Amino acid sequence: PVLVVDFGAQYAQLIARRVREAKVYSEIVPHTMPAAEMLAKKPAAVILSGGPSSVYEPGAPQVDAGLFDSDVPVFGICYGFQAMAQVLGGTVSHTGLREYGRTELTASPEASALFGGLPGEQPVWMSHGDSVTAAPAGFTVTASTSGAPVAAFEDRATRRAGVQFHPEVAHTPHGQAVLERFLYEVAGLAPDWTSDNIIDEQVAAIRTKVGGARVICGLSGGVDSAVAAALVHKAVGDQLTCVFVDHGLLRAGEAEQVEKDYVAATGINLKVVDAADRFLGALAGVTDPETKRKIIGREFIRVFEQAARELESESHVEFLVQGTLYPDVVESGGGTGTANIKSHHNVGGLPDDLAFTLVEPLRTLFKDEVRAVGSQLGLPDAIVWRHPFPGPGLAIRIIGEVTRERLDLLRQADLIAREELTASGLDRDVWQFPVVLLADVRSVGVQGDGRTYGHPVVLRPVSSDDAMTADWSRLPHDLIAKISNRITNEVPGVNRVVLDVTSKPPGTIEWE
Ligand code: XMP
């Protein structure tokens, strides 16, 4: 792998993704990892990321000089660039010339592997207080800005280079090209990490791990569990049985997509448990959001456990598939949100005599890579490109008690919103588009000759990268108007549609 050394800023994940977009496999490691341990991973290259510190603050994270005793290619970015300069004998100074944001860079494309073929003048994104004022011996300075005399350096003989700016952010238009030039031209790597190769590698790894044992997987209808199961099925075929708990809280058509389209595309053994009555019974009279979540989580585990016991009684089941993604792995223990979000599907609540060994074939992948793998495996677009959907489903999009009639109303309204969004071609511009029924609120309306006293529906389209923060999507007014029109005309009992224009924070994406 290419190792991305995390110096504690938010940039390491982004860099890791950009490297992968260049079709080179990357992994994130903490800056506290000793060089010997990094080198033991046989890295194809090491990238030192940006970080919040100043290199000469006491206790500032250091680059282990041992890294440079090896001949591994190294690329330093921002803080990593300065730390690298310092450890190799260059000079880093507090010049008083700080640069934040868009900055004009002057590079020498003719004399540079990093900038070859790129414009000599280009905008870049900067964020630094200190500056490198002298490059280490053997390095050529290949770019500068008004505030950074040494904005990039490289030494092709030792395959090392660095840049003061952030090539990984979208505000640096040629950043991806610079990063790719490091990977291909300086480090000499080949762009061969593709969906096909990921599939081959994972299939081989699953076969080695699972051998001839039986495996189960809980399908939620979402992309992660669907792709994880499809990979395991490709590896071990009918040793895998999937369990789909239909809790009756899914959107229109979703259960059918899992039961028919997904099975048709994969040939997977699927055990469907229709548990709608049970979930609705348990939710009767409940209005508190966290109580709803607890009940659904508890019932889910009970139903799943029952299904697992039935399979176990046929023959022993050794493994359980989970759709854990790379950001969860990187952040585990870190973001409190992660643990919460996953808690509903985390079947860690199973009793001890049903202890499974986990198979997590997506542990190294980001969401977009999971989607690419899913498409490559032939899964339907409706599943591969599905927006994230909360485990408790529509139950937390009905403000008030969850009943069958209310679910029906919400399903109709939600389907209209989804149909119109898809028709407008904007599906992939929106992260999620919750439609919320304010079942305990009524407002007066007029329809035909009569006065109505119905329920409002809230449209909550949001844009986001990771659901941690979000902004309301500026969907075209014509689209909103069409959705509003159709909902009030077609969904009985709904006489008003409102648009949620709150970012996160302060609002969450869901209403409950
Ligand atoms: P919020 O509403 O906290 O949502 O901004 C962030 C993301 O998490 C999803 N979400 C959940 N997912 N179980 C889940 O599996 C839950 O209880 C749950 N609550 C929120 C939400 O849809 C969004 O993607």
Boltz pocket constraint, residues with backbone or C-beta under 6 A from the ligand:
constraints:
  - pocket:
      binder: B
      contacts: [[A, 293], [A, 340], [A, 341], [A, 342], [A, 344], [A, 345], [A, 388], [A, 389], [A, 390], [A, 391], [A, 392], [A, 432], [A, 467], [A, 468], [A, 504], [A, 507], [A, 508], [A, 509], [A, 510], [A, 511], [A, 512]]
      max_distance: 6.0
